[in-house]
Amino acid sequence: MTALALYLLGLYTIAVVDRQLSEQEMEIEPLFLVFGCIIGLVSGYLVAYFYSSFYSSMPTLLHKLPGLFWGLLFPFLLSLLGICIAGRFKRSKSTSNLIVSLLRILIPSAIALTFILVNNNGFPGVAAPAEVRQQWASKEFWNYAGVVNSIKSCQPIIKRVGSVKFVAPTQGQNDVFYDPGSSGHSGEFTLEVVGEKGIGVANFDFRIGTFVSNVRFTYQKRTEELSCAK
């Protein structure tokens, strides 16, 4: 949502600045570009959604590209198409002064920044207690409780840090990508594992099933490949 707000704000701002500096008699309405972009994004998402329904019947070569790639490609390309089409609708250049032009930028910027702040996920920071970060992750990520349980039952990890108390996001990649349609989700976690005997860091990738199987575990400055499969 933050990326979308910045994308639209950047497009709008560039259009307003170009409109102010251009010496042409005809000008593009910035709001037309934003609406064209939004229509293109929605259309692209719908294309990606229906594409995912026929994904299994596609050639094998296309299966090598992740669903996230297609989920971003179609909306991006169709948003550009929407911008190009909207750019063809021009009107006679107005004689607005500099103050009006600044307001045309500042007001949408204030709206976009407010939107970003409202949709901020509120991560407490890596310096926050592990318990607080674990509670945040449980609300933010789907099936995070399953991640915690699979780490708590991973015998190679228990052998190193002892009985696990908390499993919390720490510095590193912590991303979950939801693919359109029935493709599921994928991502990567970098988690601080707090046990009775010590603290380690678990890093692993996952696809569809949010559980720990093979994990890169760092404990006492040593990184190992561990298997948590039962």
N, C-alpha and C positions, 0 to 999 in steps of 0.2 A: 504493500500500500504506500509506503514511503517512496519507493522507487517510482511508482506511478505518479504520485503527486509532484515529485521533482521533474519527471519527464514532461508532464503537461505544463508546469510552471516555466521550465526552460524554453519550451516551444512558444509559449505565449509571450515571454519576455523578449525573445529574439525577434518575434514578429512586430512587437511594439517599437523596439529600437530601430528595426529596419524601416518601419513605417515613418518614424521621425526623421531618419537620415536620408531616405530616398527622395530623389528629385523628380520621380515620375509623376504623371498626372493622375494615374490610377493607383490604388493601394489595396492591399489585402486586409480584410478584417481579421484581427488576431483571434477573436472568438470563433470564427468560422474554422480556423485551423484546429483549435482545441476540440470543437465538436466533431470535425472530420476525423481527428485522431482517435477520439473516444469510440466513434462508430466503427472505425477500423479495428480497434482493439477488441471490442465486443464480438465483431464478426470473426476475427481471427481466433478468438477463444472458442467460438461455436464450431469453427472448422476443425480446430484441434480436438475438440470433444468428440465430434462425429468420426474424425480420423481414427481416434483410439478404439472406436467400436469395430473398425475393419483392420486393426493393427495385425491380428493374427494371420490374415490372408495376404499381407504384403510380402514382397520378395525378401529373402533372407538378408540381403545386404542392408535393407532399411532397418532390420531388427537390431543391427549393431549400434545404431544411434539411440541414445536414451530417450525415454518419453519426454523428459524435461526439455530436450532440444526442440522437439516438435511443438511442445506446449508454449515455447517462447518464440519460435520461428514464425508461425502463422500470425499471431497477434502483432508482432513487430512489422512484418512485411505489409500486412493489411492496414496497419496504422499509417505507414508511409504512403500507401495508396490513397487512404482517406485524406491525408494532408495535401497530396498533390491535387486531388479533385477539388478540395475546398479552396486551394490557392487560385483556382481559375475564376472564382467568383470575386470580382474586384468592384470597387466603387470609386467615385471621384474623391480625390484627396481632400481631407478636411483641413481647416486652419487652426487646429487646437494648439494652445501654447504649451510651454515646457511644464508648467505646474499640472495641467490636465494630464499630460503624458506620464508624469511621475506618479500621479494618483492611479492611473491605469495599470501601473506596475506594482505599486505598493499595496493596493487593496487586494488583488489576487494573491500576492505574496503572503500577506497576513492570513488570508483564508487557508492557503496551502500549508503554512507553518503550523497553524492551529490544528489542521487535519493531521499533520505528522505527529504533533505532540499527543493528540488524543489517541492515535493508533500506536503510540510507542509501547513496546512490549514490557518496559520497565525492569529490565535485567538489573539486579541489585549490585552487580560488579563482582570481579573475581576476588576482591578483598573481603567480601561479605562472608559471614559464617557459612559453613557447608550446609547446615540445616536450612538456612534461609534460601540458599541457591537451589537446594533440592525441592523445596516447597514451590519456588517459582517455576522450575522446570516441569513439575507435575501438573501445573495449570497451563503451561505454554505448549507442551508437546504431547501429542496423542500417544497413549499407551506408554508413557514414561515410567509408570509403575511397573510395567513388564520389564523394562530395562533394568530397573533397580533390583527386582526380584531375581533376574537371570544372573546379575553380577553377584548378588548375595549368595547364590547357590553355586557359583563357579569355584570348583575346588582348587585349581591352580592359583587363583587370586587369594582365596582364604588361606592357603598354605603360606603365602608371603606376608599378608597384612593382618591376618587373623579374622575373627568374626567381623563382618562389615556393618558399620553403623549408618553411614551416609554415603550417597552417590550423587555428586553435584557437578554441574557444568563448570569448567575452569578455562583458562586461557587456551585458545585453539579453535578448531572448527567445531561448531555446534549448529548444524543446519538440517532441517527436514523439508524436503520438497514433495509437494502433493501433485501427482500427475493427473491430467484430465481422465475422465472415464473410469474404467476399472483397473487401470495399471497399478494402482496402489501408491505407495510412497517410498522414498529412498532418502538417504542422507548420511551424515557423519557426526559422531559425537566424540568429544574430548572431555572425559569425566574424571574428577578427583574422587578417589575411593578412600574413604576414611575407615580404617579398621582398628581393632584393639591393639595390634602390635606395631602399626605404622600407617603411612599414607602413600598411595601410589596413584599413577595417572593411567587411565585406560583410554585407548583410542581405537575406534573401529568403524567400519562402514556397514550399512545395512540396506536391504532392498525388500520392500513390501512388509516382511515380518520384522517388527521392532524388537529384536532380542539380540543378545550377545552370543556369537558363535566363536569366531576367531578374533582375537584382540591383541593389539600391541600394548603391552603393559610395561610401564616404567616404574621401577622401584629401586630406591637407593642408587640412583644415577645409572641404572642398567635397564636397557630395553630388551624385552623378549617377546616372541610370538607365542601366545598361549591359546589353547583350545578349551573352550568352555562347554563343548558339546557333551551331552550326557551319554 
